[in-house]
Amino acid sequence: MNSTQTKIEPRWLSLKAASDYSNIGVKRLKKLAEEGRVKGFQDPDSGRGDWVFDRLSIDAYRERQDPDKELDRKCIAILNRLK
């Protein structure tokens, strides 16, 4: 890739690409989508029922799993109650 080319990162990923990207198994990803915890669905344009996943929702799901961020949220909540 030369300096004038820009790398494009797709927002919508196939099931396999989403699994590789997130390091989450395909069955688990489908379940997370069905639970509404990540944005994913069967592509209506696919005649085979292929799944697509929103990369940004996967990032947000993983960020919510960060134990340090959860501790930060709890501390902020406690401090807000002291006001």
GIJO-V870931 format. One record per run of one state. SS is the DSSP state (H for helix, E for strand, C for the rest). FROM is the first residue (numbers start at 1). LEN is the number of residues. If there is no record, write none. Layout:
SS;FROM;LEN / SS;FROM;LEN
This chain:
C;1;11 / E;12;3 / H;15;8 / C;23;3 / H;26;9 / C;35;5 / E;40;3 / C;43;8 / E;51;4 / H;55;10 / C;65;2 / H;67;16 / C;83;1
